[in-house]
Every structure is written in C-alpha cells, then in structure tokens.
Amino acid sequence: MRKILVLAAALVFVVSCSKDENKLEDDTVGVHFAAHRGCGSMEVLEEQLRADPSLAGRMQRIEQLTERAISEGKLVNGVIEIPVHVNVLYNTAAQNISNAQIQSQIDVLNEDFAGTNPDYNLIPADFSGVASGDIKIKFIWDPTTGTSRKSTTKKNWRTNDDMKRSNKGGLNPTDCANKFNIWVCVLANNILGYAQFPGGACATDGVVVHTNAFGRGNYPLFASFNKGRTATHEVGHWANLRHIWGDATCGNDFVADTPVHNTSNGGCPNQPHFSTCSGSPREMTMNYMDYTNDACMYMFTAGQKSRMLAVFGSGGPRSAFAQP
C-alpha cells in the first residue's frame, strides 16, 4: 500500500494536467486535430488556489474526512441519483448539440459508473480483483427541463470559467447546490475538459466538456475521444479523484489499489505496460483517470469507488446529492 501523503503538501506540487498551454490571445483560433487528451482540471485548481488561499484548507479538511470515512467504513449506501443540468454554448448550428447527443453522454456515464460498459470485460486479470463494479451512482437528466442553450459569438472558451458566468457571455449554473452542472462548449487549444474539485465555489461547480468530445459521436478531428469518456474522467475529478499518476513522476493519487505510474499515458499502450517506478508495477492504463484514448479506458477501482462515495457521505462536500 502506498503511503497517503498529506494533501497540503501535494497541493504545493499542483501542475497543469493539460499538455497544451492555454495561451490564446483571442478567440479566433479554430478547432484542430486533437491527438492527445488534454484535461485542464489541475490547471484550474492551481488558479483557484492562488485566487482563494482558504481553498487549500477546505480541501485538506475534505481529504481528512475522506480518509476517515474510508477507514471507518462510513460510506453512502444505496444508489445516489445525481440530477444533471446541461449548459450548451454554441457558435454554429452544428455546435448546438441535440438532445440525443446529450442522452448518449448520460448513457455513457451511467454505464461507466455502474460497470455495465461493454468493454468492462476487457479488464486484465491482473486488475480484475480491484475493479470497482457498480459504484452506485446514477445520473438523471430530464430532456424537457434539464438543458439551457445559448448562442454566442465566441469561437472558443478558455479554462477561466467564463462559460459559467452569464455576465461573461456564458451561462450561470442552474441550482448549483442541488444539481450537477455540465457546460458543453468549444474549449481553446483542444482542451477536452476540466472539472472543479470538491471544496470550490458553488457558482463555478461542475465540469466542462469540449463539444467535440461530448457523448458518443462521429467527430473526425476528435476520433480518439468520441466515446464519451472525457465526461467520465472529469466527473471522476468532480468526485475527488486525482489523475492516476498523481500529477508527478511516480506520484500519489491518494488511492491504495491503483499502481504507481511514471506519468500519464496516451493513445492505446501495448499491454502489459510496466512502470519504472519502485517495484516496476504494471500500469493501469485502462483506468478512467489516465490520459489514454476513449476506446482504451474502461475501469475504476474499488479504492477509487470508496474515495468518490466518501464525498457524498454525512458531512461530505457533496452530501446534498445523497439526501432523499
């Protein structure tokens, strides 16, 4: 088992989890071929920690609560139903995604979090003993009332949360305390998505997913990321999961049953794929919290399940979602 490091120390080492720098000076750059997964969650967290010095303390308390809930077995029982509100920002008619496309993403989330995804049976025998199975989290979206749409002149959006603010041309979240908000828009530099970790402000809580990586679809420029797994990855962050490599060389993701990784993995690595970290463990490249292609990620672990469920437990930062 890996030693669980103090979160406050880990926060000092927060780095961007996007391999593309978000340096656009305007919004005139179009969408280009996306060759690798870019997640902006850690970059956003770094900015939030700079802007709000009290956030590190809140996250440290969440980490202590999480460790205690796991060690004492005080996790949520039954199925947690998460009401979803989708905010669509579009510059062209094609970007105004259909209800069918939204439903396809909800279907992917429900499959991946229930362990009913068709590729779940591809989990290698080495990892089958730690696979999460059904996490008991279900996503509920109402096609009649669960969507807000807005036409915009912006061609793309940075990871500065402007898409979450009506006064910046975006859309304010709907009932942020009781609904899980997803913003779907074209992100600059082909960032595929980002999430806000537990502990952040309600007004910016939720996840953002690139229009061309949302749900199951036929996106020629995003052919490696068209099975809806970007949202699965970002929801993992929203529920307090870190990247499997801990955003450092042989880093710590605060989960005991995930192997230590050298760094992120992209594409579809040949199996088995071994780390050069201490003990040369086999890397779990098919984990949703790595950077592999959508077709090559298909599992959470039991430890990740426990960590996610802890934030919905009594006193947890997302406990409101577990209330009847």
PADO-58130 format. One line per field, with one value per residue: residue number from 1; x, y, z of N, C-alpha, C in turn. Coordinates in steps of 0.001 Angstrom, whole numbers, always signed. Layout:
<recs>
sedren c(NUM,...)
n.x c(X,...)
n.y c(Y,...)
n.z c(Z,...)
ca.x c(X,...)
ca.y c(Y,...)
ca.z c(Z,...)
c.x c(X,...)
c.y c(Y,...)
c.z c(Z,...)
</recs>
This chain:
<recs>
sedren c(1,2,3,4,5,6,7,8,9,10,11,12,13,14,15,16,17,18,19,20,21,22,23,24,25,26,27,28,29,30,31,32,33,34,35,36,37,38,39,40,41,42,43,44,45,46,47,48,49,50,51,52,53,54,55,56,57,58,59,60,61,62,63,64,65,66,67,68,69,70,71,72,73,74,75,76,77,78,79,80,81,82,83,84,85,86,87,88,89,90,91,92,93,94,95,96,97,98,99,100,101,102,103,104,105,106,107,108,109,110,111,112,113,114,115,116,117,118,119,120,121,122,123,124,125,126,127,128,129,130,131,132,133,134,135,136,137,138,139,140,141,142,143,144,145,146,147,148,149,150,151,152,153,154,155,156,157,158,159,160,161,162,163,164,165,166,167,168,169,170,171,172,173,174,175,176,177,178,179,180,181,182,183,184,185,186,187,188,189,190,191,192,193,194,195,196,197,198,199,200,201,202,203,204,205,206,207,208,209,210,211,212,213,214,215,216,217,218,219,220,221,222,223,224,225,226,227,228,229,230,231,232,233,234,235,236,237,238,239,240,241,242,243,244,245,246,247,248,249,250,251,252,253,254,255,256,257,258,259,260,261,262,263,264,265,266,267,268,269,270,271,272,273,274,275,276,277,278,279,280,281,282,283,284,285,286,287,288,289,290,291,292,293,294,295,296,297,298,299,300,301,302,303,304,305,306,307,308,309,310,311,312,313,314,315,316,317,318,319,320,321,322,323,324)
n.x c(+838,+444,+1847,-301,-90,+56,-2449,-2065,+645,+751,-668,+1079,+2539,+950,+266,-269,-2650,-2922,-1526,-1253,-520,-2591,-2832,-4097,-4656,-6893,-10186,-10183,-9076,-9484,-10876,-8650,-6960,-7203,-4808,-4074,-5151,-6291,-6634,-7893,-8156,-6344,-4850,-6838,-7445,-5031,-5092,-7374,-6502,-4543,-6140,-7855,-6846,-7918,-8931,-7157,-7085,-9758,-9819,-7947,-9311,-11432,-9997,-9120,-11611,-12389,-10451,-11051,-13725,-13397,-11666,-13238,-15384,-17645,-19492,-21654,-24724,-26794,-28203,-26968,-28572,-27891,-28953,-28788,-27813,-27489,-25543,-25439,-23325,-23060,-21564,-21999,-24584,-24153,-22809,-24732,-25718,-27717,-30588,-30472,-27748,-26901,-28248,-26873,-24445,-25190,-25981,-23488,-22104,-23684,-23338,-20529,-20171,-21645,-20410,-21295,-20481,-19763,-17088,-16069,-15418,-12912,-11016,-7836,-6693,-4920,-5897,-8530,-9372,-9458,-11259,-13935,-16653,-20154,-20600,-22691,-23753,-25910,-26846,-29165,-31056,-33287,-34820,-36617,-36536,-33895,-31859,-30006,-29587,-27491,-26755,-23671,-21145,-18572,-15819,-14309,-13513,-11694,-10004,-10993,-13384,-15289,-17376,-19227,-20484,-22962,-22614,-20283,-20787,-21423,-23242,-24930,-24782,-27404,-29217,-26948,-26306,-27757,-27881,-25994,-23972,-23138,-21109,-21109,-19059,-16904,-13620,-10614,-7485,-7906,-8331,-9824,-11558,-12495,-12686,-14193,-12859,-14118,-14960,-14623,-16099,-19662,-20865,-19282,-19193,-18964,-18541,-16722,-16968,-15547,-17267,-16860,-16162,-18143,-20301,-21330,-20142,-19463,-16766,-14541,-12124,-11665,-11344,-10269,-11479,-14255,-16159,-17376,-15889,-14440,-16134,-16594,-14036,-13738,-15895,-14983,-12896,-14507,-15742,-13669,-11411,-7999,-5595,-4266,-1506,-810,-48,+2681,+6022,+5941,+3948,+1390,-1919,-3679,-5062,-5185,-5225,-4493,-1926,+1433,+2319,+4609,+4076,+1528,-354,-835,-2829,-3189,-1728,+494,-76,+1212,+1934,+4609,+5719,+8594,+8885,+9412,+9588,+8571,+5758,+2873,+1278,-1930,-3292,-5763,-7447,-9934,-8876,-6485,-4759,-5388,-6766,-10318,-11349,-9687,-9857,-11520,-12245,-12779,-11344,-11888,-10903,-10954,-13684,-14496,-13275,-14649,-17326,-17093,-17214,-19868,-20954,-22156,-21597,-19853,-18531,-20278,-22626,-25283,-26296,-26812,-28989,-32357)
n.y c(-1198,+2228,+5035,+7397,+10635,+13874,+16113,+18851,+19140,+17994,+19803,+21849,+20991,+21129,+20924,+21809,+19794,+19667,+19143,+21102,+24514,+27107,+29640,+31419,+34531,+35611,+34794,+33579,+31344,+28277,+24901,+22244,+19186,+16792,+15194,+14086,+13515,+16281,+17607,+20110,+20302,+20326,+22569,+24530,+24175,+25021,+27767,+28506,+28013,+29973,+32245,+32010,+31682,+30248,+27925,+25740,+24890,+24056,+21942,+20274,+19564,+18163,+16033,+14790,+14049,+12281,+10211,+9330,+8470,+6345,+4641,+4035,+2863,+4343,+4914,+5961,+4261,+2329,+3661,+6599,+9248,+11539,+14580,+16092,+19044,+20427,+22737,+24342,+25943,+27585,+28378,+27850,+26262,+23527,+23088,+23294,+21007,+18034,+16767,+14030,+13567,+14529,+12702,+10408,+10849,+10860,+8216,+6929,+7767,+6539,+3843,+3561,+4186,+2238,-51,-1435,-974,-1900,-2662,-3431,-6028,-6294,-5780,-6473,-9616,-9213,-6976,-7424,-8132,-5791,-4175,-1806,-2490,-1953,+1362,+2614,+5094,+7140,+8962,+11455,+12904,+15283,+15674,+17668,+19770,+19929,+21312,+24131,+26531,+28557,+30893,+32104,+34549,+33890,+31945,+30045,+28895,+29687,+28125,+29567,+29722,+31425,+30537,+29777,+31960,+34274,+37006,+37087,+36171,+33540,+30870,+30958,+28581,+26205,+25950,+25328,+24105,+21790,+20480,+18828,+20469,+20617,+22055,+22491,+23217,+24761,+24366,+26238,+25564,+22853,+21611,+18994,+18876,+19949,+19953,+20975,+20476,+19024,+21391,+23844,+26964,+27250,+28541,+28026,+25347,+22042,+20413,+20895,+20185,+19616,+20411,+18649,+16308,+15291,+12910,+10023,+9981,+11039,+12420,+13714,+15158,+14554,+11857,+9962,+10403,+10048,+8581,+9351,+9314,+11445,+12983,+11059,+10873,+13558,+13790,+12022,+13582,+15637,+14231,+13900,+12411,+12029,+12388,+9320,+9071,+10871,+13426,+13869,+12621,+9261,+9727,+10366,+9334,+9207,+6850,+3518,+1129,+1533,+1223,+2626,+5115,+6156,+8535,+10313,+8308,+8079,+7535,+4125,+2084,-723,-3869,-6095,-3007,-1586,+247,+2270,+2984,+2433,-1006,-1631,-1697,-2966,-757,+757,+1413,+1431,+2709,+5125,+7507,+7961,+9169,+7943,+6929,+7120,+4585,+2901,+3102,+1910,+1380,+1904,+1640,-308,+1134,+3740,+3976,+3974,+6339,+8240,+7859,+8708,+11523,+11996,+11221,+11590,+14823,+15230,+17038,+16857,+15909,+16676,+15615,+13028,+12972,+11986)
n.z c(+0,-754,+863,+2287,+1537,+3066,+2120,+1917,+1396,-1098,-2616,-3007,-5087,-7280,-10684,-14151,-15866,-18492,-21681,-23491,-23570,-22356,-24018,-25711,-27271,-28339,-29571,-32018,-33058,-34665,-34384,-34090,-35055,-32515,-30903,-28518,-25116,-23349,-20245,-18212,-15443,-13197,-13755,-13517,-10809,-9675,-10317,-8843,-6241,-5995,-6193,-4033,-983,+1146,+133,+45,+2705,+3045,+1257,+2436,+4778,+3621,+2568,+4936,+6009,+4017,+4199,+6778,+6497,+4747,+6202,+8407,+7292,+6727,+4445,+1747,+1409,-849,-3949,-5378,-6774,-9208,-10177,-13329,-15027,-18181,-19898,-22837,-25020,-28022,-31160,-33762,-35710,-35767,-33410,-31504,-29806,-30071,-28221,-28300,-28492,-26009,-24370,-25078,-23818,-21110,-20948,-21316,-18999,-17017,-17667,-17324,-14622,-13418,-14082,-16271,-18785,-22159,-22621,-20214,-19661,-20670,-18819,-17553,-16169,-14079,-12826,-12269,-9725,-8267,-9495,-9732,-10026,-9623,-8895,-7743,-8386,-10099,-12959,-13681,-16140,-17389,-20376,-20970,-19079,-18318,-19643,-20725,-23266,-25329,-27790,-29020,-29783,-29379,-30359,-29079,-25743,-22806,-19972,-17769,-16511,-17631,-19219,-17388,-16446,-16823,-17193,-18537,-20968,-20899,-19316,-16318,-13606,-13021,-10133,-8352,-5936,-5735,-8151,-10656,-12723,-16140,-18561,-22004,-24572,-27055,-26334,-25894,-27572,-27851,-25399,-23746,-21588,-18249,-14639,-11509,-8371,-5271,-2746,-3908,-5133,-5184,-7344,-9539,-9766,-11093,-14310,-17390,-20796,-23944,-26928,-29091,-27871,-26422,-25371,-27345,-30616,-34043,-34603,-36641,-36135,-33553,-33216,-31501,-29136,-28902,-27554,-25247,-22913,-21902,-20258,-18257,-17113,-16197,-14409,-12534,-11390,-10320,-8332,-6619,-7406,-8301,-10994,-12212,-12144,-10252,-10940,-10965,-11305,-10742,-8846,-6270,-6059,-4011,-3658,-2696,-4181,-6811,-9195,-9069,-11375,-13945,-15367,-17199,-19556,-23029,-26030,-26991,-25105,-25487,-23929,-21389,-19630,-18155,-15277,-14463,-11916,-8370,-7751,-10223,-11147,-12946,-15092,-14839,-17371,-18493,-16810,-15980,-15103,-16294,-19249,-21621,-24855,-25555,-26268,-24952,-22226,-19422,-16730,-13195,-9881,-6856,-4703,-5733,-6021,-3290,-2452,-3998,-3116,-500,-516,-765,+1573,+5016,+6152,+4130,+1249,-883,+77,-131,-2447,-1818,-213,+587)
ca.x c(+0,+1182,+1626,-1179,+583,-791,-2912,-1499,+1939,+517,-1170,+2212,+3086,-76,+711,-1308,-2800,-3073,-249,-1254,-645,-3808,-2262,-4729,-4869,-8219,-10999,-10334,-8439,-10462,-10627,-7671,-6920,-6841,-4011,-3922,-6131,-5900,-7569,-7454,-8631,-5305,-4544,-7892,-7254,-3896,-5572,-8302,-5704,-3913,-7157,-8546,-5932,-8629,-9332,-6256,-7544,-11003,-9508,-7283,-10360,-12141,-9130,-9176,-12924,-12391,-9664,-11775,-14905,-12945,-11113,-14301,-16463,-18841,-19744,-23069,-25341,-27830,-27823,-27020,-29053,-27341,-29678,-27831,-28263,-26518,-25499,-24852,-22923,-22747,-21264,-22580,-25728,-23662,-22370,-25929,-25884,-29089,-30941,-29995,-26322,-26814,-28663,-25797,-23440,-25755,-25912,-22100,-21806,-24371,-22669,-19188,-20233,-22291,-19628,-22023,-19937,-19495,-15680,-15660,-14859,-11544,-10109,-6875,-6821,-4112,-6631,-9944,-9667,-9641,-12221,-14945,-18027,-21166,-20273,-23972,-24037,-26706,-27028,-30539,-31215,-34629,-34667,-37548,-36149,-32510,-30892,-30021,-28840,-27209,-25929,-22604,-20206,-17244,-15474,-13828,-13505,-10530,-10307,-11104,-14762,-16195,-18577,-20129,-20942,-23780,-22071,-19106,-21256,-21724,-24499,-24825,-25267,-28771,-29333,-25634,-26198,-28521,-27778,-24668,-23961,-22142,-21072,-20619,-18641,-15607,-12548,-9411,-6326,-8340,-8520,-11032,-12484,-11936,-13658,-13882,-12795,-14912,-14395,-14656,-17311,-20866,-21197,-18467,-19075,-19403,-17498,-16810,-16542,-15491,-18394,-16487,-15822,-19286,-21166,-20876,-20350,-18543,-16039,-13304,-10941,-11531,-11701,-9809,-12176,-15658,-16988,-17967,-15081,-13954,-17023,-16328,-12782,-13947,-16759,-14086,-12295,-15581,-15998,-12459,-10321,-6859,-5018,-3712,-69,-612,+475,+4108,+6698,+5691,+3223,+394,-3302,-4439,-5850,-4237,-5218,-4045,-458,+2182,+2643,+5664,+3426,+321,-241,-1728,-3073,-3597,-456,+562,-189,+1234,+2738,+5207,+6318,+9956,+8862,+9848,+8859,+8168,+4386,+2151,+453,-3346,-3536,-7181,-8199,-10537,-8149,-5282,-4967,-5479,-7915,-11603,-11543,-8711,-10073,-12805,-12430,-12363,-11014,-12660,-10402,-11497,-15104,-14608,-12910,-15754,-18509,-16853,-17607,-21329,-21364,-22528,-20558,-19019,-18795,-21367,-23628,-26636,-26762,-27176,-30172,-33589)
ca.y c(+0,+3476,+5953,+8529,+11883,+14979,+16817,+20193,+19039,+17691,+20983,+22681,+20456,+21123,+21343,+21693,+18446,+19795,+19184,+22309,+25727,+27839,+30973,+32173,+35949,+35957,+33594,+33378,+30100,+27225,+23596,+21470,+17773,+16514,+13975,+13522,+14002,+17435,+17896,+21337,+20346,+20719,+23959,+25336,+24118,+25879,+29146,+28718,+28073,+31294,+33279,+31816,+30969,+29377,+26682,+24646,+24387,+23309,+20670,+19432,+19000,+17151,+14858,+14120,+13421,+11153,+9133,+8801,+7740,+5078,+3765,+3629,+2225,+5187,+5327,+6024,+3015,+2534,+4339,+8061,+9784,+12878,+15325,+16759,+20141,+20612,+24100,+24252,+27210,+27246,+29447,+27409,+25364,+22175,+23015,+23234,+19553,+17557,+16024,+12654,+13560,+14651,+11428,+9427,+11078,+10369,+6753,+6522,+7946,+5515,+2566,+3538,+4206,+1011,-1200,-2161,-597,-3113,-3048,-3755,-7381,-6248,-5533,-7566,-10461,-8623,-5897,-7772,-8214,-4455,-3411,-1177,-2966,-896,+2400,+3025,+6493,+7196,+10326,+11650,+14111,+15478,+16384,+18806,+20888,+19786,+21888,+25548,+26722,+29969,+31210,+33019,+34945,+33358,+30731,+29075,+29331,+29318,+27419,+30570,+29640,+32416,+29861,+29556,+33272,+34958,+38337,+36914,+35569,+32129,+30531,+30669,+27240,+26055,+25322,+24693,+23331,+20545,+19867,+18697,+21238,+20350,+23040,+21920,+24323,+24554,+24853,+26660,+24677,+21459,+21017,+18181,+19148,+20157,+19832,+21615,+19520,+19385,+22454,+25103,+27780,+26674,+29222,+27507,+23911,+21208,+20066,+21459,+19199,+20121,+19998,+17533,+15125,+15094,+11822,+9182,+10736,+10868,+13675,+13378,+15770,+14036,+10454,+9147,+10829,+10194,+7581,+9914,+9072,+12696,+13309,+10101,+11332,+14816,+13516,+11464,+14719,+16314,+13378,+13921,+11563,+12657,+11603,+8092,+9233,+11844,+14675,+13949,+11383,+8259,+10485,+9741,+9722,+9029,+5619,+2456,-31,+1869,+1139,+3860,+5357,+7137,+9774,+9979,+7500,+8473,+6535,+2799,+1402,-2175,-4489,-5254,-1789,-1515,+1476,+2171,+3396,+1395,-2252,-1802,-2220,-2852,+443,+546,+2404,+1414,+3429,+6355,+8689,+8144,+10030,+7120,+7164,+6660,+3151,+2134,+3306,+1280,+915,+2488,+608,-288,+2250,+4974,+3974,+4401,+7751,+9033,+7776,+9432,+12931,+12060,+10772,+12596,+15808,+15366,+18258,+16636,+15108,+17073,+14739,+11708,+13107,+11512)
ca.z c(+0,-786,+1965,+1968,+1888,+3495,+927,+1847,+729,-2506,-3301,-3375,-6322,-8316,-12007,-15174,-16417,-19942,-22359,-24315,-22781,-22705,-24191,-26792,-27005,-28808,-29744,-33457,-33465,-34862,-33806,-34826,-34727,-31123,-30946,-27185,-24135,-22553,-19152,-17555,-14053,-12246,-14077,-12904,-9353,-9341,-10361,-7731,-5002,-5953,-6001,-2759,-89,+2083,-535,+439,+3998,+2852,+611,+3420,+5651,+2814,+2498,+6240,+6091,+3090,+4787,+7945,+6022,+4174,+7239,+9332,+6545,+6739,+3071,+1400,+966,-1854,-5187,-5333,-8037,-9432,-11223,-14214,-15891,-19254,-20426,-24172,-25621,-29408,-32105,-35026,-35523,-35504,-32014,-30661,-29820,-29924,-27008,-28466,-28162,-24551,-23789,-25271,-22777,-19854,-21021,-21089,-17580,-16230,-17917,-16749,-13159,-12966,-14517,-17314,-20088,-22939,-22592,-18840,-19646,-21164,-17702,-17436,-14979,-13010,-12169,-12064,-8305,-7675,-10300,-8867,-10158,-9608,-7917,-7152,-8710,-11322,-13456,-14138,-16946,-17927,-21661,-21058,-18202,-17871,-20578,-21094,-24508,-25603,-28949,-28623,-30836,-29041,-31099,-28112,-24353,-22009,-18719,-16716,-16021,-18211,-19750,-16266,-15987,-17828,-17461,-19386,-22201,-20691,-18659,-14895,-13288,-12528,-8806,-8212,-4694,-5799,-9472,-11235,-13968,-17177,-19645,-23256,-25429,-27702,-25469,-26599,-27626,-27832,-24076,-23864,-20496,-16911,-13560,-10236,-7276,-4084,-1929,-4632,-5039,-5787,-8593,-10636,-9569,-12204,-15270,-18731,-21791,-25313,-27763,-29956,-27077,-25535,-25784,-28457,-31839,-35151,-34682,-37353,-35534,-32194,-33405,-30372,-27921,-29301,-26884,-24039,-21715,-21314,-19138,-17179,-16492,-15469,-13258,-11528,-10679,-9564,-7169,-5788,-7874,-8968,-12086,-11664,-11923,-9185,-11497,-10669,-11640,-9695,-7832,-5408,-6370,-2765,-3738,-2370,-5077,-8164,-9232,-9305,-12780,-14218,-15783,-17943,-20760,-24101,-27050,-26517,-24849,-25525,-22614,-20194,-19714,-16823,-14788,-13959,-10519,-7438,-7881,-11635,-11232,-14203,-15057,-15121,-18416,-18866,-15790,-16490,-14665,-17100,-20417,-22814,-25736,-25031,-26501,-24170,-20785,-19142,-15365,-11926,-8907,-5612,-3906,-6304,-5645,-1897,-2363,-4550,-2257,+747,-607,-682,+2895,+6023,+6372,+2943,+470,-1847,+787,-528,-3533,-1274,+631,-70)
c.x c(+877,+851,+743,-530,-413,-1151,-2277,-153,+1758,+92,-36,+2741,+2067,+490,-438,-1405,-3164,-1695,-173,-1368,-1837,-3459,-2918,-4960,-6233,-8967,-11197,-9744,-9476,-10078,-9658,-7727,-6460,-6132,-3858,-4943,-5559,-6975,-7052,-7758,-7563,-4850,-5558,-7749,-6109,-4308,-6496,-7559,-5001,-4927,-7815,-7651,-6631,-9010,-8449,-6682,-8822,-10721,-8772,-8305,-11167,-11310,-9146,-10505,-12974,-11636,-10403,-12978,-14509,-12468,-12185,-15472,-17734,-19068,-21236,-23555,-26428,-27290,-27991,-27453,-28621,-28148,-28712,-28504,-27150,-26657,-24741,-24578,-22447,-22534,-21829,-23734,-25268,-23219,-23541,-26393,-27323,-29323,-30453,-28516,-26116,-27175,-27578,-24713,-23937,-25696,-24498,-21739,-22447,-23764,-21331,-19215,-20951,-21483,-20350,-21549,-19511,-18046,-15178,-14990,-13436,-10531,-9150,-7039,-6043,-4896,-8080,-10319,-9881,-10617,-13393,-16296,-18969,-20838,-21523,-24198,-24748,-26973,-28397,-30619,-32611,-34518,-35585,-37043,-34662,-31459,-31102,-29141,-28637,-26305,-24895,-21750,-18804,-16999,-14894,-13684,-12247,-10979,-10402,-12525,-15697,-17465,-19619,-20753,-21711,-23206,-20772,-19482,-21611,-23102,-24241,-25316,-26710,-28737,-28047,-25502,-26829,-28491,-26322,-24693,-22805,-22248,-20448,-20314,-17318,-14537,-11311,-8328,-6673,-8246,-9824,-12026,-11749,-13064,-13242,-13924,-13724,-14186,-14416,-16000,-18476,-21111,-20373,-18354,-19624,-18244,-17779,-16264,-16584,-16653,-18075,-16022,-16973,-20188,-20535,-21130,-19321,-17847,-14694,-12046,-10674,-11826,-11277,-10606,-13669,-16573,-17520,-17134,-14445,-14820,-16805,-15084,-13025,-14887,-15955,-13404,-13325,-15899,-14715,-11388,-9240,-6452,-4254,-2210,+236,-23,+1919,+4741,+6566,+4946,+2136,-995,-4230,-5373,-4881,-4154,-4947,-2526,+185,+2561,+3815,+5066,+2140,+645,-1243,-1922,-3625,-2337,-573,+554,+620,+2216,+3281,+5818,+7775,+10043,+9239,+8973,+8409,+6752,+3822,+1222,-976,-3786,-4990,-8059,-8714,-9744,-6754,-5648,-5128,-6719,-9189,-11769,-10658,-8782,-11450,-12969,-12073,-11959,-11918,-12207,-10889,-12983,-15279,-14291,-14025,-16960,-18334,-17318,-19125,-21849,-21692,-21356,-19665,-19425,-19904,-22485,-25054,-27195,-27205,-28406,-31409,-34445)
c.y c(+1253,+4350,+7095,+9807,+12936,+15821,+18183,+20181,+18795,+18925,+21913,+22278,+20421,+21659,+21219,+20269,+18519,+19830,+20355,+23508,+26537,+29314,+31779,+33620,+36405,+34662,+33266,+32064,+28998,+25931,+22838,+20014,+17577,+15169,+13327,+14160,+15180,+17729,+19095,+21414,+20827,+22149,+24891,+25343,+25020,+27348,+29449,+28811,+29416,+32380,+33205,+31017,+30024,+28035,+25514,+24045,+23580,+21949,+19732,+18797,+17930,+15877,+14083,+13398,+12171,+9962,+8492,+7975,+6379,+4130,+3246,+2956,+3038,+5765,+5264,+4655,+3317,+3269,+5844,+8545,+11247,+13570,+16198,+17909,+20426,+22010,+24091,+25662,+26928,+28494,+29139,+26462,+23954,+21998,+22988,+21773,+19141,+16908,+14581,+12549,+13669,+13325,+10375,+9599,+10609,+8846,+6254,+6648,+6845,+4127,+2504,+3500,+2988,-230,-2045,-1756,-1853,-3582,-3377,-5129,-7438,-6012,-6715,-8340,-9889,-7596,-6255,-7806,-6880,-3606,-2968,-1868,-1780,+107,+2928,+4529,+6502,+8649,+10450,+12968,+14139,+16267,+17587,+20011,+20915,+20387,+23385,+25703,+28218,+30090,+32263,+33381,+34416,+32050,+29649,+29723,+28840,+28590,+28395,+30690,+30702,+31773,+29629,+30851,+33976,+36323,+38301,+36254,+34107,+31917,+30250,+29247,+27278,+25319,+24572,+23841,+21955,+19849,+19845,+19370,+20821,+21464,+22372,+23078,+23955,+25190,+25184,+25596,+23198,+20809,+20243,+18455,+19519,+20140,+20699,+20557,+19942,+20442,+23810,+25811,+27117,+27251,+28741,+25983,+23142,+20850,+20738,+20413,+19845,+19555,+18736,+16300,+14754,+14007,+10966,+9930,+10410,+12203,+13414,+13938,+15253,+12536,+9567,+9407,+10997,+9144,+8055,+9776,+10339,+13084,+12348,+10509,+12575,+14642,+12846,+12552,+15408,+15551,+13099,+12925,+12414,+11825,+10424,+8183,+10296,+13156,+14941,+12630,+10404,+8898,+9679,+10248,+9506,+7819,+4444,+1355,+306,+1824,+2488,+3946,+6328,+8514,+9376,+9089,+8001,+7345,+5249,+1979,-109,-2728,-5787,-4096,-1518,-151,+1221,+2695,+2202,+146,-2574,-2353,-2098,-1658,+128,+1574,+2475,+2107,+4755,+7605,+8787,+9030,+9233,+7467,+6588,+5149,+2290,+2449,+2758,+796,+1969,+1326,+720,+859,+3587,+5088,+4482,+5886,+8643,+9023,+8565,+10885,+13102,+11668,+11922,+13527,+16037,+16562,+18095,+15809,+15448,+16166,+13385,+11771,+12638,+12672)
c.z c(+0,+402,+1507,+2453,+2327,+2285,+799,+1158,-755,-3272,-3720,-4737,-7446,-9623,-12985,-15660,-17884,-20569,-23324,-23388,-23280,-22895,-25299,-26383,-27494,-29049,-31219,-33935,-33556,-34175,-34694,-34385,-33285,-31074,-29577,-26246,-23374,-21529,-18393,-16081,-13077,-12498,-13419,-11391,-8914,-9314,-9180,-6399,-4870,-5624,-4625,-1817,+886,+1467,-122,+1769,+3882,+2225,+1554,+4354,+4913,+2736,+3817,+6426,+5209,+3669,+5964,+7501,+5462,+5269,+8188,+8623,+6487,+5342,+2785,+940,-68,-3060,-5014,-6706,-8152,-10519,-12020,-14955,-16887,-19840,-21748,-24700,-27039,-30253,-33482,-34729,-35172,-34052,-31039,-30617,-29509,-28568,-27094,-28128,-26654,-23905,-23950,-24214,-21414,-19818,-20742,-19608,-16742,-16453,-17185,-15224,-12587,-13311,-15540,-18706,-20845,-22885,-21190,-18777,-20208,-20043,-17562,-16129,-13798,-12198,-11857,-10584,-7621,-8477,-9437,-8892,-10187,-8510,-7223,-7281,-10055,-11688,-14117,-14893,-17546,-19228,-21806,-20277,-17878,-18766,-20721,-22325,-24757,-26823,-28545,-29826,-30562,-29793,-30194,-26732,-23654,-20737,-17538,-16165,-16590,-18751,-18653,-15758,-17098,-18175,-18256,-20714,-22087,-20094,-17186,-14620,-12820,-11196,-8456,-6955,-4799,-7149,-9916,-12597,-14868,-18211,-20865,-24195,-26086,-26827,-26292,-26531,-27521,-26454,-24144,-22755,-19232,-15897,-12385,-9148,-6134,-3258,-2593,-4511,-5756,-7183,-9788,-10571,-10770,-13105,-16603,-19696,-23170,-26118,-28567,-29198,-26152,-26089,-26869,-29756,-32899,-35377,-35350,-36693,-34124,-32194,-32248,-29098,-28165,-28690,-25532,-22787,-21143,-20123,-17974,-16408,-15634,-14278,-12158,-10725,-9788,-8285,-6379,-6193,-8539,-10176,-11501,-11426,-10866,-9635,-11077,-11086,-10480,-8519,-7138,-5762,-5182,-2805,-3605,-3417,-6544,-8178,-9500,-10778,-12887,-14470,-16493,-19128,-21788,-25091,-26471,-26279,-24987,-24101,-22559,-20338,-18310,-16532,-14411,-12530,-9638,-7554,-9290,-11776,-12645,-14114,-15508,-16163,-18833,-17819,-16357,-16121,-15280,-18290,-21702,-23637,-25128,-25144,-25613,-22684,-20446,-17709,-14322,-11022,-7679,-4712,-4427,-5989,-4224,-1753,-2895,-3614,-962,+666,-553,+701,+3830,+6296,+5174,+2105,-567,-1225,+385,-1612,-3025,-380,-112,-524)
</recs>
